[in-house]
Amino acid sequence: MSVDQLDTLGARARMLARLRASAPAVAAEVSTLDQRIDAHYAQRREHDAAMLATRTARIAQFQRMLEAAHADVVCASSQAWPTALAQRLAATGIRRLLLDTACSEGAALAAALQTHAPAIETRTYAAPIETWKSELFDTIDAGFTVARSGLAATGTLVVVPDANAPRTVSLVPPLHIALVHASTLHADLHSAVAAERWRDGMPTNLVMISGPSKTSDIQQTTAYGAHGPRALWVIVVADADAPGTTQTRSNGAAQ
């Protein structure tokens, strides 16, 4: 072993020793920072208590913020949404839908399409993407995903892609349809991180969506769909224990 190699190994050992020696102090600093962040959000929630304290209030705020960003939001019961969505897709002229039939929501929608919109073809990620990439970009009209949770304060969907529903489902088709369960709506990002215990297993890939894709040029002219879906439909599946949220409602779009 050369002198240079010995020196490199010694430098590495010294660096690791310094890191290990500083670990307790760093942990204490992180704990203090966590407490400050928790206190900040606790104070903020006291101010926004009326807006975010109850599930019904979170649903209303979630819908309000998404609609302000030009998304279309519908609240429906767990029994009604598959049929309502299938009929709406047919009325809108959707021909090919990308979805994950391995999850219960995707299976329910696929079954509803067979009954109420048999002309709509469904597509899954069963085949390697390399074999149908051009088909994905050229012929798929809409993608359906199930969000892990939602953030009421900002009207944000938290989507965790996986092999059956990768990021392209929510990013490539012109229309993205996302379903979120009302029971998973959090007041804000800090609440979601704490409740879902991200620190115990931070998701390796998160997609946060707060409306359809949009961009603006130097003249402040907004264009939709430049970098992703130009339309976003969000279905909030309201649970039976959330009074006043089981009726289907939208911001004026056809059902």
C-alpha positions as CSV (number, residue, x, y, z in Angstrom):
1,M,0.0,0.0,0.0
2,S,1.4,3.4,-1.0
3,V,2.0,6.4,1.3
4,D,-0.8,8.3,-0.5
5,Q,-3.3,5.4,0.2
6,L,-2.3,5.3,3.8
7,D,-2.8,9.1,4.1
8,T,-6.3,8.8,2.4
9,L,-7.3,6.1,4.9
10,G,-6.1,8.1,7.8
11,A,-8.0,11.2,6.6
12,R,-11.2,9.1,6.2
13,A,-10.8,7.7,9.7
14,R,-10.2,11.2,11.2
15,M,-13.3,12.6,9.4
16,L,-15.5,9.7,10.6
17,A,-14.2,10.2,14.1
18,R,-15.2,13.9,14.0
19,L,-18.6,13.0,12.7
20,R,-19.2,10.4,15.4
21,A,-18.0,12.9,18.1
22,S,-20.4,15.6,16.9
23,A,-23.4,13.2,16.6
24,P,-24.9,13.9,20.1
25,A,-24.7,17.7,19.5
26,V,-26.2,17.4,16.1
27,A,-29.1,15.3,17.4
28,A,-29.8,17.8,20.1
29,E,-29.8,20.6,17.6
30,V,-32.2,18.7,15.4
31,S,-34.5,18.0,18.4
32,T,-34.5,21.7,19.2
33,L,-35.3,22.6,15.6
34,D,-38.2,20.0,15.5
35,Q,-39.7,21.6,18.7
36,R,-39.5,25.1,17.2
37,I,-41.2,23.9,14.0
38,D,-43.9,22.0,15.9
39,A,-44.5,25.1,18.0
40,H,-44.8,27.3,14.9
41,Y,-47.4,25.1,13.3
42,A,-49.3,24.6,16.5
43,Q,-49.6,28.4,16.8
44,R,-50.6,28.6,13.2
45,R,-53.3,26.0,13.6
46,E,-54.8,27.9,16.5
47,H,-55.3,30.8,14.1
48,D,-56.8,28.6,11.4
49,A,-58.7,26.3,13.8
50,A,-62.2,27.1,12.3
51,M,-60.9,26.4,8.8
52,L,-59.0,23.2,9.3
53,A,-60.0,21.6,12.7
54,T,-62.8,19.3,11.4
55,R,-62.8,16.9,8.5
56,T,-65.7,18.7,6.9
57,A,-63.7,22.0,7.1
58,R,-60.6,20.4,5.6
59,I,-62.6,19.0,2.7
60,A,-64.1,22.5,2.0
61,Q,-60.7,24.2,2.2
62,F,-59.1,21.5,0.1
63,Q,-61.8,21.9,-2.6
64,R,-61.6,25.7,-2.4
65,M,-57.8,25.8,-3.0
66,L,-57.8,23.3,-5.8
67,E,-60.6,25.1,-7.6
68,A,-58.7,28.4,-7.3
69,A,-55.9,26.6,-9.2
70,H,-58.4,25.6,-12.0
71,A,-58.8,22.0,-10.9
72,D,-62.3,20.4,-10.9
73,V,-63.3,18.8,-7.6
74,V,-66.1,16.5,-6.9
75,C,-67.1,15.0,-3.5
76,A,-68.9,11.7,-3.6
77,S,-69.7,8.6,-1.6
78,S,-67.6,5.5,-1.9
79,Q,-70.5,3.7,-3.5
80,A,-71.4,6.5,-6.0
81,W,-68.1,7.7,-7.4
82,P,-67.2,4.8,-9.8
83,T,-70.4,5.0,-11.7
84,A,-70.5,8.8,-11.7
85,L,-66.9,9.0,-13.0
86,A,-67.5,6.3,-15.7
87,Q,-70.5,8.3,-17.0
88,R,-68.6,11.5,-17.0
89,L,-65.6,10.1,-18.8
90,A,-68.0,8.7,-21.5
91,A,-69.8,12.1,-21.8
92,T,-66.4,13.9,-22.1
93,G,-65.3,11.7,-25.0
94,I,-62.5,9.9,-23.3
95,R,-61.4,6.8,-25.3
96,R,-58.4,5.4,-23.5
97,L,-57.8,5.5,-19.8
98,L,-54.6,4.5,-18.0
99,L,-55.1,3.1,-14.5
100,D,-53.9,0.5,-11.9
101,T,-56.4,-2.3,-11.6
102,A,-54.4,-3.9,-8.8
103,C,-55.7,-1.4,-6.3
104,S,-59.3,-1.6,-5.2
105,E,-60.2,1.9,-6.5
106,G,-58.8,1.1,-9.9
107,A,-60.7,-2.2,-10.0
108,A,-63.9,-0.5,-9.0
109,L,-63.6,2.1,-11.8
110,A,-62.7,-0.6,-14.4
111,A,-65.8,-2.5,-13.4
112,A,-68.0,0.6,-13.7
113,L,-66.5,1.4,-17.1
114,Q,-67.5,-2.1,-18.4
115,T,-71.1,-1.4,-17.4
116,H,-71.6,2.3,-18.0
117,A,-68.9,3.2,-20.6
118,P,-67.9,0.0,-22.5
119,A,-66.4,2.0,-25.4
120,I,-63.6,3.3,-23.1
121,E,-60.5,1.1,-23.3
122,T,-58.4,0.7,-20.2
123,R,-54.6,0.4,-20.2
124,T,-52.3,-0.7,-17.4
125,Y,-48.5,-0.9,-16.8
126,A,-48.5,-4.7,-17.3
127,A,-46.1,-4.5,-20.2
128,P,-42.7,-2.8,-20.1
129,I,-43.0,0.9,-20.9
130,E,-40.3,0.5,-23.7
131,T,-42.8,-1.6,-25.7
132,W,-45.6,1.0,-25.7
133,K,-44.1,4.4,-25.0
134,S,-45.3,6.0,-28.2
135,E,-48.8,4.7,-27.5
136,L,-48.7,6.3,-24.0
137,F,-47.7,9.7,-25.3
138,D,-49.9,9.6,-28.4
139,T,-53.2,7.8,-27.6
140,I,-53.8,7.8,-23.9
141,D,-56.5,10.4,-23.0
142,A,-56.5,10.3,-19.2
143,G,-54.7,8.8,-16.3
144,F,-56.3,7.7,-13.0
145,T,-54.3,7.7,-9.7
146,V,-55.2,7.3,-6.0
147,A,-53.5,9.8,-3.8
148,R,-51.8,8.8,-0.6
149,S,-53.2,11.9,1.2
150,G,-54.1,15.5,0.7
151,L,-53.1,18.9,2.2
152,A,-56.1,21.1,2.9
153,A,-54.3,24.3,3.5
154,T,-52.9,24.4,0.0
155,G,-55.2,22.0,-1.9
156,T,-52.3,19.6,-2.6
157,L,-52.5,15.9,-3.5
158,V,-49.7,13.7,-2.2
159,V,-49.1,10.9,-4.7
160,V,-46.6,8.1,-4.1
161,P,-45.8,6.4,-7.5
162,D,-45.1,2.7,-7.7
163,A,-44.5,0.1,-10.3
164,N,-48.2,-0.2,-11.1
165,A,-48.9,3.5,-11.2
166,P,-45.6,5.4,-11.9
167,R,-45.2,9.1,-12.2
168,T,-46.2,9.1,-15.9
169,V,-49.8,8.2,-15.0
170,S,-50.2,11.7,-13.5
171,L,-47.8,13.6,-15.7
172,V,-48.2,12.4,-19.3
173,P,-52.0,12.1,-20.2
174,P,-53.8,15.4,-21.0
175,L,-56.3,14.7,-18.2
176,H,-55.3,13.5,-14.7
177,I,-58.0,12.1,-12.5
178,A,-57.0,11.7,-8.9
179,L,-59.0,10.1,-6.1
180,V,-58.3,11.0,-2.4
181,H,-60.1,9.7,0.6
182,A,-61.4,12.4,3.0
183,S,-60.0,10.5,5.9
184,T,-56.5,11.1,4.6
185,L,-56.8,14.9,4.3
186,H,-54.3,16.7,6.6
187,A,-54.4,20.3,7.7
188,D,-51.0,21.0,6.1
189,L,-47.7,19.4,5.1
190,H,-46.4,19.5,8.6
191,S,-49.4,17.5,9.8
192,A,-49.0,15.0,7.0
193,V,-45.3,14.4,7.8
194,A,-46.1,13.9,11.5
195,A,-49.2,11.8,11.1
196,E,-47.7,9.5,8.4
197,R,-44.4,9.4,10.2
198,W,-42.3,10.2,7.2
199,R,-39.2,10.4,9.4
200,D,-39.5,6.6,10.0
201,G,-39.5,5.9,6.3
202,M,-39.3,8.8,4.0
203,P,-40.9,8.0,0.7
204,T,-38.3,7.7,-2.1
205,N,-40.5,9.4,-4.6
206,L,-43.4,11.8,-4.0
207,V,-45.4,13.8,-6.5
208,M,-47.2,16.8,-5.0
209,I,-50.0,18.2,-7.2
210,S,-51.9,21.4,-6.6
211,G,-53.6,21.8,-10.0
212,P,-53.2,21.2,-13.7
213,S,-49.9,21.9,-15.3
214,K,-49.4,25.6,-16.1
215,T,-46.8,28.1,-17.1
216,S,-46.6,31.8,-17.9
217,D,-44.5,33.7,-20.5
218,I,-42.9,37.1,-20.0
219,Q,-46.2,38.8,-20.6
220,Q,-47.8,36.9,-17.7
221,T,-50.0,34.9,-20.1
222,T,-50.9,31.6,-18.4
223,A,-51.0,28.5,-20.5
224,Y,-52.2,25.1,-19.3
225,G,-50.7,21.7,-20.2
226,A,-47.3,22.8,-21.3
227,H,-45.4,20.5,-18.9
228,G,-48.1,18.0,-18.0
229,P,-51.9,17.5,-17.8
230,R,-53.9,20.5,-18.9
231,A,-56.9,19.4,-16.8
232,L,-57.1,17.9,-13.3
233,W,-60.2,16.2,-11.9
234,V,-60.1,15.4,-8.2
235,I,-62.6,13.0,-6.5
236,V,-62.8,13.3,-2.7
237,V,-64.4,10.1,-1.4
238,A,-66.3,11.3,1.6
239,D,-66.6,8.8,4.5
240,A,-69.9,8.0,6.2
241,D,-68.8,9.7,9.4
242,A,-68.2,13.1,7.6
243,P,-71.6,14.7,7.8
244,G,-72.7,16.8,4.8
245,T,-70.1,15.5,2.4
246,T,-71.7,12.4,0.8
247,Q,-73.5,14.3,-1.9
248,T,-71.8,14.7,-5.3
249,R,-71.0,18.3,-6.0
250,S,-68.6,20.0,-8.4
251,N,-67.7,23.4,-9.6
252,G,-70.1,23.4,-12.5
253,A,-68.7,20.6,-14.7
254,A,-70.9,17.9,-16.2
255,Q,-71.3,14.8,-14.1
